[in-house]
Amino acid sequence: MEEVQTKKLAVIGGGAAGFFGAIQTRILSEGRIPVQLYEKSPNVLSKVKISGGGRCNVTHSCFDPEELSKRYPRGEKELKRAFEIFQPKDTIRFFESRGVKLKAEQDGRMFPVTDNSETIIDCLLEEAKKSGVKIRTKISILGIYKNEDPNGKRFRIQTEEGEEYFDFVLVASGSSRKVWGWLENMGHTIESPVPSLFTFEISDPLLDGFQGLTVSDVEIIFKNSKLKQRGPILFTHWGLSGPAVLKLSAWAARELFDSDYKAELLVDWVPNYSRQELREIFLEKKKDSPSKKPGSRSEFDLPSRFWERVWEKSCGPEKRWSEISSKELHQAEKILKRTVLKVSGKGVFKDEFVTCGGVRRKEVDFSKMESRFHPGLYFAGEVLDIDGITGGFNFQNAWTTSYIAAKAISAN
């Protein structure tokens, strides 16, 4: 077959989704489809390198497609079917068959056993080289266009070096406003990008001086909202962080953006106990330990310093159980079950750089990850309006969507 008749693929973006899609296309097409991967910066897989604190949270050990899809504030419906095609088990199989073993931590997050993201990077680079992916770095693309010649390739890619023509284009450029602009020019709708996965800025005397402390089981909910999360939280210099906060930030990303990150957060520090149960425990303490100070010994697995603060706010630091009034007990119950904190802004989460927004999901055929407007144009990863909570879910989205795109491209 002559070279001019060979179908060619251009991959835009040298991140996880771009690399995986390029590699899988070469593998699934048995080398029939030449693949060129374009990356504007000198380095590829830079986000993989810094993710998970440099360990790379590759995926999550949730293997049920329906349960897995529930970890995505945007994209749950579409990914439920996608995960039936390629899910964490397949990700694990891909890496382990290439000598990279993964381990699951207690919370389900999965990392290479080396605890080093370079292990994942080296694997992907080696596989790209082995499969014959042509990697072009420091290439500035100026635009993607439909090729009007009916007898030629479908797409024209304009670079600073000239024009190149391809039958397929896989866009895996992440949250690139420039690329989204090109796609808008081609008729696609871009859901406005806003931050997802961030910490809460809160200034409140109840939290002062506790940075670094964690509470293992807390339920948080925004006032006048059904959005809530339960799990560990971390006190920081600027407010609150930790898994529960980050998950809630993802689910409420658009609402918080619209409110300029101003909101009232309701905190239940002891979600396993009702107010009535707390009252019964306190009354028993008054009866059994009347001469002891309530803040002297922490209860409910709360940090001792925070426990002391609860009672300082409720009745002062010196009172003993026998001296505490019913009103003061009520105040302690109120703090423990319904602390109201004013969120004044968003902080950052150094391990994740996730944006909610991107190509509108309805405009993509998720069985192939192909544009419904332009046959041969495919999408993978965070270029789409899909984002997951923290825990390896955003990488799994990258592996899954790029695999499905590669499978569809190879079938051509």
C-alpha positions in Angstrom: 0.0 0.0 0.0 1.3 3.4 -0.9 2.2 5.9 1.9 -0.4 8.4 0.6 -3.1 5.8 1.2 -2.1 5.1 4.8 -4.5 6.5 7.4 -2.7 8.7 9.9 -3.6 9.9 13.4 -2.5 13.1 15.1 -2.7 13.2 18.9 -2.8 16.7 20.5 -1.4 16.6 24.0 1.5 14.8 25.6 -0.2 13.9 28.9 -1.6 10.7 30.2 -4.6 10.6 27.8 -2.6 11.5 24.8 0.2 9.0 25.4 -2.2 6.2 26.2 -4.4 6.9 23.2 -1.3 7.0 20.9 0.1 3.7 22.3 -3.2 1.9 22.2 -3.8 3.0 18.6 -0.5 1.5 17.5 -1.2 -1.7 19.5 -4.8 -2.2 18.4 -4.2 -1.3 14.8 -1.2 -3.7 14.8 1.0 -0.9 13.6 -1.1 -0.1 10.6 -1.9 3.5 11.6 1.0 5.9 11.9 0.7 8.1 15.0 2.2 11.5 15.6 1.9 13.0 19.1 2.2 16.8 19.5 3.3 18.5 22.7 3.9 22.2 22.9 6.3 22.1 25.8 9.7 20.5 25.9 8.5 17.8 28.4 5.8 15.2 28.2 3.8 13.7 31.0 4.5 16.6 33.3 1.3 16.2 35.2 1.9 12.5 35.8 5.3 13.4 37.3 3.9 15.7 40.0 0.6 14.0 40.7 0.1 12.2 44.0 3.0 14.1 45.6 5.3 12.6 43.0 4.0 9.1 43.5 1.3 9.1 40.7 -2.1 8.0 41.9 -2.6 5.8 38.8 -6.2 4.6 39.4 -8.5 3.4 42.2 -9.4 -0.1 43.3 -13.1 0.4 42.7 -13.9 -2.3 40.1 -17.7 -1.9 39.7 -18.5 0.3 36.8 -21.6 1.7 38.4 -20.0 2.5 41.7 -16.9 3.9 39.9 -19.0 6.3 37.8 -20.5 7.8 41.0 -17.0 9.4 41.7 -17.5 11.8 38.8 -19.5 15.0 39.5 -19.7 15.5 35.8 -19.7 12.5 33.5 -21.3 9.8 35.7 -23.9 8.7 33.1 -21.5 8.5 30.2 -18.6 6.9 32.1 -20.8 4.1 33.5 -20.9 2.6 30.1 -17.4 3.5 29.2 -16.1 1.7 32.3 -17.7 -1.5 31.0 -15.3 -1.3 28.1 -12.1 -0.3 30.1 -11.9 0.1 33.8 -9.3 0.0 36.6 -8.7 -3.8 36.3 -7.7 -3.1 32.7 -5.4 -0.3 33.7 -3.7 -2.6 36.3 -3.4 -5.3 33.7 -1.8 -2.9 31.2 0.9 -1.7 33.6 1.6 -5.0 35.4 2.0 -6.8 32.0 4.8 -4.4 31.4 6.5 -5.0 34.7 4.9 -2.1 36.7 3.2 -3.5 39.8 0.5 -1.4 41.5 -0.6 -1.4 45.1 -3.8 -0.3 46.7 -3.8 1.8 49.8 -6.4 1.6 52.5 -8.6 4.3 50.9 -8.5 2.6 47.5 -6.0 4.8 45.8 -3.5 2.9 43.7 0.2 3.7 43.2 3.2 2.0 41.7 4.9 -0.1 44.3 8.0 2.1 43.8 6.0 5.1 45.1 7.7 7.0 42.3 5.8 8.6 39.3 8.9 8.1 37.1 8.0 4.4 37.1 4.8 5.2 35.2 6.5 7.8 33.0 9.3 5.4 32.0 6.7 2.7 31.2 4.7 5.0 28.9 7.8 6.4 27.2 9.2 2.9 26.6 5.9 1.6 25.3 5.5 4.6 23.0 9.0 4.0 21.6 8.4 0.2 21.3 5.1 0.7 19.5 6.4 3.3 17.1 4.6 6.5 18.3 6.4 9.6 16.8 6.7 12.2 19.6 7.1 15.8 18.6 7.8 18.2 21.4 8.2 22.0 21.3 5.7 22.1 18.4 3.3 25.1 18.5 0.0 24.2 16.8 -1.9 27.1 15.4 -5.1 25.4 14.7 -7.1 22.3 13.6 -9.2 22.6 10.5 -11.5 20.4 8.4 -9.8 19.7 5.1 -12.1 20.7 2.3 -10.5 18.4 -0.3 -13.0 15.4 -0.5 -10.3 13.1 -1.9 -7.7 14.0 0.8 -7.2 13.6 4.5 -10.1 14.8 6.8 -8.1 17.3 8.9 -5.4 19.9 8.4 -3.2 20.8 11.3 -1.4 24.1 11.0 1.9 24.4 12.9 4.6 27.0 12.9 6.5 24.7 10.6 3.7 24.4 8.1 0.6 22.3 7.3 0.1 18.5 7.9 -2.8 16.4 7.0 -4.4 13.5 9.0 -7.4 11.1 8.7 -7.9 11.2 12.5 -7.3 13.6 15.3 -7.4 12.7 19.0 -7.6 15.8 21.2 -6.2 15.1 24.6 -4.9 18.5 25.5 -6.5 18.8 29.0 -7.8 22.2 30.1 -6.3 24.2 27.2 -8.3 27.3 26.5 -6.5 27.7 23.1 -7.5 24.2 22.0 -11.1 24.7 23.3 -11.1 27.8 21.1 -10.3 25.8 18.0 -13.0 23.3 18.9 -15.5 26.1 19.2 -14.6 27.3 15.8 -15.4 23.8 14.5 -18.9 24.0 16.0 -18.4 22.4 19.4 -19.8 23.9 22.6 -17.4 24.4 25.5 -18.9 24.3 29.0 -17.2 27.2 30.8 -14.2 26.0 32.8 -14.1 26.5 36.6 -11.8 25.1 39.2 -12.6 21.7 40.8 -10.9 20.1 43.8 -9.8 22.9 46.1 -9.7 23.7 49.8 -11.8 26.1 51.7 -10.6 29.4 53.1 -12.3 29.9 56.5 -11.4 32.3 59.3 -13.1 31.3 62.6 -11.9 31.3 66.2 -13.0 27.7 66.6 -10.3 26.6 64.1 -7.5 28.9 65.2 -4.1 27.3 65.9 -5.0 23.7 64.8 -3.2 23.6 61.4 -2.0 20.0 60.8 -4.6 18.3 62.9 -7.0 15.9 61.3 -10.5 14.7 62.3 -11.1 11.2 60.9 -14.9 11.2 60.4 -16.8 14.4 59.8 -19.9 15.2 57.7 -20.1 18.5 55.9 -22.9 20.1 54.0 -23.5 23.5 52.5 -26.4 25.4 54.0 -29.6 25.3 51.9 -28.0 22.6 49.7 -28.3 18.8 49.4 -24.6 18.6 48.6 -22.7 16.9 51.4 -19.7 14.6 52.0 -18.4 12.5 54.9 -14.8 11.6 55.7 -11.6 13.0 57.1 -10.8 16.7 57.2 -7.6 18.5 57.8 -7.1 21.9 59.6 -4.9 24.2 57.6 -3.4 27.7 58.1 -6.2 29.1 55.9 -9.2 26.9 56.8 -10.1 23.3 56.0 -8.8 20.7 53.6 -8.8 16.9 53.5 -10.8 14.3 51.5 -14.2 15.4 52.6 -13.6 19.0 51.7 -12.0 18.2 48.3 -14.8 15.9 47.3 -17.4 18.5 48.3 -15.5 21.2 46.4 -15.8 19.0 43.3 -19.5 18.4 43.5 -20.2 22.0 44.3 -17.6 23.5 41.8 -20.1 25.4 39.7 -22.3 26.6 42.6 -19.3 27.9 44.5 -17.9 29.6 41.4 -21.2 31.3 40.9 -21.2 32.5 44.5 -17.6 33.8 44.3 -16.7 31.1 46.7 -18.8 32.5 49.5 -20.9 30.0 51.4 -22.0 28.7 54.8 -20.6 25.3 55.7 -22.4 23.2 58.3 -20.1 20.7 60.1 -21.1 17.7 62.1 -18.0 16.7 64.0 -19.6 13.5 65.4 -21.9 12.0 62.7 -22.2 8.7 64.4 -24.1 10.3 67.3 -27.5 12.1 67.5 -28.0 15.2 69.6 -30.1 13.1 72.0 -27.3 10.5 72.3 -24.8 13.3 73.0 -27.1 14.7 75.7 -27.4 11.3 77.4 -23.6 10.9 77.3 -23.1 14.3 78.9 -25.6 13.7 81.6 -23.9 10.5 82.5 -20.6 12.3 82.7 -22.2 14.8 85.1 -23.4 12.0 87.3 -20.2 9.8 87.2 -17.4 12.4 87.0 -18.8 15.6 88.7 -15.4 16.9 89.8 -13.7 16.5 86.4 -13.4 19.1 83.7 -15.1 18.1 80.5 -12.2 19.3 78.3 -9.7 17.3 80.2 -10.2 14.0 78.3 -11.1 13.9 74.6 -14.2 11.9 73.4 -15.4 10.6 70.1 -11.8 10.3 68.6 -11.6 14.1 68.3 -8.2 15.8 68.7 -7.7 16.7 72.4 -7.0 20.3 71.6 -10.1 20.7 69.5 -12.2 19.0 72.3 -10.8 21.5 74.8 -11.8 24.3 72.4 -15.4 23.0 72.2 -15.8 23.3 75.9 -14.0 26.6 76.2 -16.6 28.0 73.7 -19.4 26.3 75.6 -18.8 27.0 79.2 -15.2 28.3 79.7 -12.1 26.3 80.5 -12.5 26.0 84.3 -15.9 24.6 84.9 -16.4 21.0 86.1 -19.1 18.6 85.0 -21.2 19.3 88.1 -21.1 23.1 87.4 -22.2 23.0 83.7 -25.7 24.3 83.1 -28.2 22.7 80.7 -27.8 25.8 78.4 -24.0 25.2 78.3 -24.5 21.5 77.5 -26.8 22.5 74.7 -24.1 24.9 73.3 -21.6 22.0 73.3 -24.1 19.8 71.4 -24.7 22.6 68.9 -21.0 23.0 68.2 -20.4 19.3 67.8 -23.5 18.6 65.6 -24.0 21.9 63.7 -21.0 24.2 63.6 -21.6 27.0 61.0 -18.5 28.2 59.3 -18.3 30.9 56.7 -16.3 30.0 53.5 -14.7 33.2 52.2 -12.7 31.8 49.3 -11.0 28.8 47.8 -7.5 27.6 48.5 -5.4 25.2 46.4 -4.8 21.5 46.5 -1.2 20.9 45.5 -1.6 17.3 44.4 -4.4 17.9 41.9 -5.0 20.4 39.1 -8.5 19.7 37.9 -10.9 21.8 36.0 -14.6 21.2 35.6 -15.7 22.2 32.1 -14.8 21.4 28.5 -16.3 19.9 25.4 -20.1 19.3 26.0 -20.7 15.7 26.6 -23.8 15.5 24.5 -21.8 16.4 21.5 -19.6 13.3 21.8 -20.4 9.6 21.1 -19.0 7.9 24.2 -19.1 4.5 22.6 -16.3 5.7 20.4 -15.3 9.1 22.0 -15.9 10.6 18.6 -17.3 14.0 17.7 -21.0 13.9 16.7 -20.2 16.7 14.3 -16.9 15.7 12.7 -16.2 12.0 11.9 -12.6 11.2 12.7 -12.3 13.8 15.5 -11.9 12.1 18.9 -11.6 13.3 22.5 -10.0 11.9 25.6 -9.3 13.1 29.2 -10.0 16.5 30.7 -10.6 18.2 27.4 -14.1 16.9 28.0 -16.6 18.3 30.5 -15.7 15.4 32.9 -14.0 15.5 36.2 -13.6 13.2 39.1 -13.0 13.5 42.8 -9.6 13.0 44.3 -8.3 9.4 44.4 -7.1 8.4 41.0 -10.4 8.9 39.2 -9.2 11.6 36.8 -6.3 9.4 35.6 -8.8 6.5 35.1 -10.9 8.8 33.0 -7.8 9.5 30.9 -7.0 5.8 30.5 -10.6 4.8 29.7 -11.6 7.5 27.2 -8.3 7.3 25.3 -8.5 3.5 25.1 -12.1 3.7 23.7 -11.0 6.4 21.1 -8.0 4.2 20.1 -10.2 1.2 19.7 -12.6 3.1 17.4 -9.8 4.7 15.4 -8.2 1.2 14.9 -11.5 -0.2 13.7 -11.3 2.2 10.8 
